[in-house]
Amino acid sequence: MDACSPSEESLLAALEADFPAWGFILSNKKRWWALRGPLPMDRLQEKDAFDCDTAEELRAALVADGWGRGELEGSR
């Protein structure tokens, strides 16, 4: 797998800081992923993964779903 460029590392770090309940992956095909879980049974209806072409699209998808800076693990 190719290593992330310094700018990609910076974007990943910013996502991690702004969305601490989520884990982030940049695939070797340069697809951006946000993942969380496993979710408890009573929250299985919630979205636990997003994938987008860019970090900006991924950020927008998370914000549109109600996530943002300072969210604690497992809460919105």
Contacts in CASP RR format, 6 or more apart in sequence:
PFRMAT RR
TARGET T0000
AUTHOR 0000-0000-0000
METHOD contacts of the structure
MODEL  1
MDACSPSEESLLAALEADFPAWGFILSNKKRWWALRGPLPMDRLQEKDAF
DCDTAEELRAALVADGWGRGELEGSR
1 28 0 8 1.000
2 28 0 8 1.000
4 12 0 8 1.000
4 26 0 8 1.000
8 26 0 8 1.000
8 55 0 8 1.000
11 55 0 8 1.000
12 24 0 8 1.000
12 26 0 8 1.000
12 55 0 8 1.000
14 55 0 8 1.000
15 22 0 8 1.000
15 24 0 8 1.000
15 34 0 8 1.000
15 55 0 8 1.000
15 58 0 8 1.000
15 59 0 8 1.000
16 22 0 8 1.000
16 23 0 8 1.000
16 24 0 8 1.000
17 69 0 8 1.000
18 59 0 8 1.000
18 68 0 8 1.000
18 69 0 8 1.000
18 70 0 8 1.000
19 34 0 8 1.000
19 62 0 8 1.000
19 67 0 8 1.000
19 68 0 8 1.000
19 69 0 8 1.000
19 71 0 8 1.000
20 70 0 8 1.000
20 71 0 8 1.000
20 72 0 8 1.000
20 73 0 8 1.000
21 36 0 8 1.000
21 67 0 8 1.000
21 71 0 8 1.000
21 72 0 8 1.000
21 73 0 8 1.000
21 74 0 8 1.000
21 75 0 8 1.000
22 34 0 8 1.000
22 35 0 8 1.000
22 36 0 8 1.000
22 62 0 8 1.000
22 67 0 8 1.000
23 34 0 8 1.000
23 35 0 8 1.000
23 36 0 8 1.000
24 32 0 8 1.000
24 33 0 8 1.000
24 34 0 8 1.000
24 35 0 8 1.000
24 58 0 8 1.000
25 32 0 8 1.000
25 33 0 8 1.000
25 35 0 8 1.000
26 32 0 8 1.000
26 33 0 8 1.000
27 33 0 8 1.000
30 53 0 8 1.000
31 51 0 8 1.000
31 52 0 8 1.000
31 53 0 8 1.000
32 51 0 8 1.000
32 52 0 8 1.000
32 53 0 8 1.000
32 54 0 8 1.000
32 55 0 8 1.000
32 57 0 8 1.000
32 58 0 8 1.000
33 49 0 8 1.000
33 50 0 8 1.000
33 51 0 8 1.000
33 58 0 8 1.000
34 49 0 8 1.000
34 50 0 8 1.000
34 51 0 8 1.000
34 58 0 8 1.000
34 61 0 8 1.000
34 62 0 8 1.000
35 48 0 8 1.000
35 49 0 8 1.000
36 48 0 8 1.000
36 49 0 8 1.000
36 74 0 8 1.000
37 48 0 8 1.000
38 48 0 8 1.000
39 46 0 8 1.000
39 48 0 8 1.000
43 74 0 8 1.000
47 65 0 8 1.000
50 58 0 8 1.000
50 61 0 8 1.000
50 62 0 8 1.000
50 65 0 8 1.000
51 58 0 8 1.000
52 58 0 8 1.000
52 61 0 8 1.000
62 68 0 8 1.000
66 76 0 8 1.000
67 76 0 8 1.000
END
